[in-house]
Amino acid sequence: MNQNFIYLCLFVFTMSLLNSCSDDEAAKDDLLGTWTLRAKAMEMIWESPEKVSVEGLSLSTSDIAKLVVEYSNSHLPEELKSITFKNDNKLDVKYFDDDVNDWKTDVYGTYKVKSRKELIYYPDVDKLLKGVDDIGTTTLTEIKVLAATIGVSVKFTLIGPTAAEMCLYLDTKTIKDMKALFPYLLISILGSDVDDIVKKIILEKLPELLEKTNKIEIALYFDKGIN
């Protein structure tokens, strides 16, 4: 084989690696800092042929999505203030701590930028699911292993000419892949005041519903530098 051709291939391969690293570093630079949750931050799309019966009512998944969004946009700002991407790859979360009746900031895991559109989040499961008492020991252990080894693929989009707005979202594949964690994560997002009937439906019906789901996406919107 022509030696010059080999050198050319090595050069192209090396440059592609350098460009990839450069893109990842640039994306991380864009993410660094504090992002404050918007007042009405959540959007959700859920398309499935299946319906869910709730107290005699038959609801489509799109109806359920609207209810989840309405509830979350009313209550989530009372629970979550902001997230901070730190240079050491730790993710700080500012949340309302009921024990001290005030806002508190704590590390909720780590992250790794995979590309300009995707990061991998390795959550601190104990903190993320604090207060969710319906989870069994075996399930919790499985979730911890997955969280530590694979993590959660989170897509992101930076919006505006100064990239001062951000959308973090979970796509259909990610939500289906994390179906063991997702019901508990959803309960955690909805908060301690969520109705027991709704909680039961989420835990018992959601994994099966996800299997038959055509499309499900959840997005949260943040603004840069306001805290």
C-alpha positions as CSV (number, residue, x, y, z in Angstrom):
1,M,0.0,0.0,0.0
2,N,1.2,3.5,-0.8
3,Q,3.0,4.9,2.3
4,N,1.7,8.4,1.6
5,F,-1.8,7.1,1.6
6,I,-1.3,5.6,5.1
7,Y,0.1,8.9,6.3
8,L,-2.9,10.7,4.9
9,C,-5.3,8.3,6.6
10,L,-3.5,8.8,9.9
11,F,-3.6,12.6,9.5
12,V,-7.4,12.6,8.8
13,F,-8.1,10.3,11.7
14,T,-6.0,12.4,14.1
15,M,-7.6,15.6,12.9
16,S,-11.1,14.2,13.4
17,L,-10.2,13.2,17.0
18,L,-8.9,16.7,17.7
19,N,-12.0,18.3,16.2
20,S,-14.2,16.0,18.3
21,C,-12.3,16.9,21.4
22,S,-12.5,20.6,20.5
23,D,-16.3,20.4,20.0
24,D,-16.8,18.6,23.3
25,E,-14.7,21.2,25.1
26,A,-16.6,24.1,23.4
27,A,-19.9,22.5,24.3
28,K,-18.8,22.1,27.9
29,D,-17.7,25.8,28.0
30,D,-21.2,26.8,26.8
31,L,-22.8,24.7,29.6
32,L,-20.6,25.9,32.4
33,G,-22.3,28.0,35.0
34,T,-25.7,28.4,36.7
35,W,-29.0,27.9,34.8
36,T,-32.2,28.9,36.5
37,L,-35.5,27.0,35.9
38,R,-38.1,29.0,34.1
39,A,-41.5,29.6,35.7
40,K,-43.3,27.3,33.2
41,A,-40.3,25.1,32.4
42,M,-41.8,21.7,31.4
43,E,-43.1,20.5,28.1
44,M,-44.1,16.9,27.4
45,I,-45.2,14.8,24.4
46,W,-46.6,11.3,24.9
47,E,-48.1,9.3,22.0
48,S,-49.4,5.8,22.5
49,P,-52.4,3.8,21.4
50,E,-52.9,2.6,25.0
51,K,-55.3,4.3,27.4
52,V,-55.2,4.4,31.2
53,S,-58.2,4.1,33.4
54,V,-58.2,6.5,36.4
55,E,-61.2,6.4,38.8
56,G,-63.5,5.4,36.0
57,L,-62.1,7.8,33.5
58,S,-60.3,6.6,30.4
59,L,-57.4,8.9,29.6
60,S,-55.1,8.9,26.6
61,T,-51.3,9.3,27.2
62,S,-51.5,12.8,25.6
63,D,-54.1,13.7,28.2
64,I,-51.9,12.4,31.0
65,A,-49.0,14.4,29.6
66,K,-51.0,17.6,29.8
67,L,-51.9,16.8,33.4
68,V,-48.3,16.1,34.3
69,V,-47.1,19.3,32.6
70,E,-49.8,21.4,34.3
71,Y,-49.0,19.9,37.7
72,S,-45.2,20.2,37.3
73,N,-45.3,23.8,36.0
74,S,-47.3,24.7,39.1
75,H,-45.2,22.9,41.7
76,L,-41.7,22.3,40.2
77,P,-40.5,26.0,40.7
78,E,-41.3,25.5,44.4
79,E,-38.9,22.5,44.5
80,L,-36.1,23.4,42.1
81,K,-34.4,26.7,41.6
82,S,-31.4,26.1,39.4
83,I,-28.7,23.7,38.2
84,T,-25.0,24.5,37.9
85,F,-22.5,22.7,35.6
86,K,-19.1,22.9,37.2
87,N,-15.7,22.6,35.6
88,D,-14.9,19.5,37.7
89,N,-17.9,17.8,36.0
90,K,-20.0,17.9,39.1
91,L,-23.6,19.0,38.9
92,D,-25.0,21.2,41.6
93,V,-28.7,21.5,42.2
94,K,-30.4,24.3,44.2
95,Y,-33.6,22.9,45.7
96,F,-36.0,23.6,48.5
97,D,-35.2,21.6,51.6
98,D,-38.3,20.9,53.6
99,D,-36.1,19.9,56.6
100,V,-34.6,23.4,57.0
101,N,-37.5,25.2,55.2
102,D,-35.1,27.0,52.9
103,W,-33.2,26.7,49.6
104,K,-30.1,24.4,49.6
105,T,-27.4,23.7,47.1
106,D,-25.9,20.2,46.9
107,V,-24.0,17.9,44.4
108,Y,-26.5,15.7,42.6
109,G,-24.1,13.7,40.5
110,T,-21.6,14.2,37.7
111,Y,-21.9,14.8,34.0
112,K,-19.8,14.3,30.8
113,V,-20.3,16.2,27.6
114,K,-20.6,13.7,24.7
115,S,-21.2,16.2,21.9
116,R,-22.6,19.6,21.2
117,K,-26.1,18.1,21.6
118,E,-25.7,15.5,24.3
119,L,-24.4,15.0,27.7
120,I,-24.3,11.9,30.0
121,Y,-25.6,12.5,33.5
122,Y,-24.5,10.1,36.3
123,P,-27.0,10.8,39.0
124,D,-26.6,10.5,42.8
125,V,-29.5,8.1,43.0
126,D,-29.9,8.4,46.8
127,K,-30.4,12.2,46.6
128,L,-32.4,12.1,43.4
129,L,-34.9,9.7,44.8
130,K,-34.9,11.0,48.4
131,G,-38.4,10.8,49.8
132,V,-39.6,8.1,47.3
133,D,-40.3,5.3,49.7
134,D,-42.1,2.8,47.3
135,I,-38.9,1.5,45.7
136,G,-37.6,-2.0,46.6
137,T,-34.0,-2.8,47.6
138,T,-33.4,-4.9,44.5
139,T,-34.8,-2.3,42.1
140,L,-32.8,0.5,43.9
141,T,-29.6,-1.6,43.5
142,E,-30.2,-2.1,39.8
143,I,-30.9,1.6,39.3
144,K,-27.7,2.5,41.1
145,V,-25.6,0.2,39.0
146,L,-27.1,1.6,35.7
147,A,-26.7,5.2,36.9
148,A,-23.0,4.6,37.8
149,T,-22.0,2.7,34.7
150,I,-24.2,3.9,31.8
151,G,-25.7,7.1,33.1
152,V,-28.6,9.0,31.5
153,S,-28.4,10.4,28.0
154,V,-29.6,14.0,28.2
155,K,-30.0,16.0,25.0
156,F,-29.5,19.7,25.2
157,T,-30.1,22.7,22.9
158,L,-28.6,26.2,23.5
159,I,-31.0,28.9,22.3
160,G,-30.5,32.5,21.2
161,P,-27.6,34.5,19.8
162,T,-25.9,34.6,23.2
163,A,-26.9,31.0,24.1
164,A,-28.5,32.3,27.3
165,E,-31.4,29.9,27.1
166,M,-31.2,26.1,27.3
167,C,-33.5,23.2,26.8
168,L,-32.6,19.9,28.4
169,Y,-34.7,17.0,27.2
170,L,-35.1,13.2,27.3
171,D,-36.0,11.5,24.1
172,T,-38.1,8.4,23.5
173,K,-35.1,6.0,23.4
174,T,-33.6,7.3,26.6
175,I,-36.9,7.2,28.5
176,K,-37.5,3.6,27.3
177,D,-34.0,2.6,28.2
178,M,-34.4,3.9,31.7
179,K,-37.8,2.5,32.3
180,A,-36.6,1.0,35.6
181,L,-35.7,4.5,36.9
182,F,-38.2,6.7,35.1
183,P,-41.4,5.9,37.2
184,Y,-39.6,6.8,40.4
185,L,-37.9,9.8,38.8
186,L,-41.3,11.1,37.7
187,I,-42.7,10.7,41.2
188,S,-39.7,12.6,42.5
189,I,-40.3,15.4,40.0
190,L,-44.0,15.6,40.9
191,G,-43.1,15.9,44.6
192,S,-44.4,14.5,47.9
193,D,-47.9,16.0,47.4
194,V,-48.7,13.7,44.4
195,D,-52.0,11.8,44.8
196,D,-51.6,8.2,46.0
197,I,-53.7,6.9,43.1
198,V,-51.6,8.8,40.6
199,K,-48.5,7.4,42.3
200,K,-49.8,3.8,42.1
201,I,-50.7,4.2,38.4
202,I,-47.2,5.5,37.6
203,L,-45.5,2.6,39.4
204,E,-47.7,-0.2,38.2
205,K,-48.7,1.0,34.7
206,L,-45.9,3.2,33.4
207,P,-43.3,0.5,32.5
208,E,-45.9,-1.4,30.4
209,L,-47.1,1.8,28.8
210,L,-43.6,2.8,27.8
211,E,-43.2,-0.5,26.0
212,K,-46.2,0.3,23.8
213,T,-45.3,4.0,23.4
214,N,-44.6,5.4,20.0
215,K,-43.1,8.7,21.2
216,I,-42.4,10.3,24.5
217,E,-40.3,13.4,25.2
218,I,-39.8,15.6,28.2
219,A,-38.1,19.0,28.2
220,L,-37.1,21.5,30.8
221,Y,-36.2,25.1,30.0
222,F,-33.6,27.2,31.8
223,D,-32.1,30.7,31.6
224,K,-28.4,31.4,32.1
225,G,-27.0,33.4,35.0
226,I,-30.2,34.2,36.9
227,N,-30.2,32.8,40.4
